[in-house]
Amino acid sequence: MVDVKKIQTSELRYRRLFEAAQDGILILDAETGAITDVNPFLIHMLGYTREELLEKRLWEVGAFQDIEASKEAFQALQKNEYIRYKDLPLKAKDGRLIQVEFVSNVYMAGNEKVIQCNIRDITERKQAQEALLKSEALLREQSVRDHLTGVFNRRYMEETLERELLRATRKGLSVGIIMLDVDYFKRFNDTYGHAAGDVILRELGSLLLKHVRGEDIPSRYGGDEFIIVLPDASQDVTRKRAELICKAVKQIHFQFEGQTLEMVTFSLGVAVFPEHGSTSATILKAADDALYRAKHEGRSRLVAAK
């Protein structure tokens, strides 16, 4: 014999849970796919009235219409006992985009087959995840950048150079190296102070970032010395890039505390893998030797490795 009181108590308990749930809940007719019930939380989340939701299929409701292939996707609810979308964008009636987790289950309610869809707002979780990813990306970026000049640091340059040389060896390509530093930088610091010297280094870092190719790796090697790694660059390409930087540097008028500083010059040395070295150590030494010759020959000039 059916215990009517127990059934009524169970239905009342379910209804209270349905009404008080802190997730959105939709009940669909498994045969037609039409919405037969919706809880208050979902109405508040999406901004649609109960009347705007009831008796409609999901793909007919504005919140679900922008989902790619929504009709096919939600018709699949009628064929599968369990479907989960971990990250589904729904558009509220006021135009807000809400990120939700969507889970559907099929079960029998008396003699009727129904589909229950639980819809959880994960917007805050997604925002927290995105903020964390941005923070991690920022930390990664900071870990490979020189804090004063904005170019890459020495460790990143050395690691990248090793990878580029291995790739160039496999594919028979060239890698260009430009090494440059400030002429008489110590004397300049002694005369104007380290704060003025930092201005020069920052300006040089900014200039290098503007005058290199997207694939190049400009870096601060140490002190006032900078290195640019140019993947897939021939001797001709590397030299032309160095000449462009040399020309751009000469057009800078350095300012410090409201006054224009005396003329600052730079020396550059250029070397290319594999012509001037087969390892990172030998190619860097070739560029350094070329830079030394530029200094020895009078500074403020560009010299290529022999």
Number of C-alpha atoms within 10 A of each C-alpha: 3 6 7 9 9 10 11 11 11 12 12 12 11 12 13 11 12 19 15 13 15 15 20 24 24 23 21 27 19 20 12 13 21 20 21 16 16 22 20 17 19 22 18 13 16 20 17 17 14 15 9 13 20 18 17 16 19 22 20 15 17 18 21 19 15 13 16 9 10 15 15 10 14 17 16 14 22 21 12 12 12 15 17 15 12 12 16 19 20 21 20 18 15 9 12 13 15 20 21 22 19 19 17 21 17 21 12 10 9 7 6 10 14 22 26 21 22 19 23 22 21 17 16 11 12 14 12 12 12 12 12 12 12 12 12 12 12 11 12 11 12 14 14 17 20 19 12 13 22 21 26 25 23 19 15 16 22 17 11 15 22 14 13 20 23 15 16 17 15 9 10 11 17 21 24 27 28 28 27 28 24 22 17 13 18 14 10 17 14 11 11 12 12 14 12 19 19 16 16 23 22 17 18 25 21 14 17 23 18 12 15 18 13 9 10 17 22 26 28 27 21 12 11 17 16 24 28 25 24 25 23 21 19 19 19 11 13 25 22 12 20 25 15 13 20 19 11 15 17 13 8 15 14 16 14 14 8 6 9 10 15 10 9 17 17 21 23 30 28 30 31 28 26 19 16 19 16 13 15 18 11 15 24 24 16 25 28 22 20 25 27 17 20 21 21 9 12 10 19 17 18 23 23 22 19 11
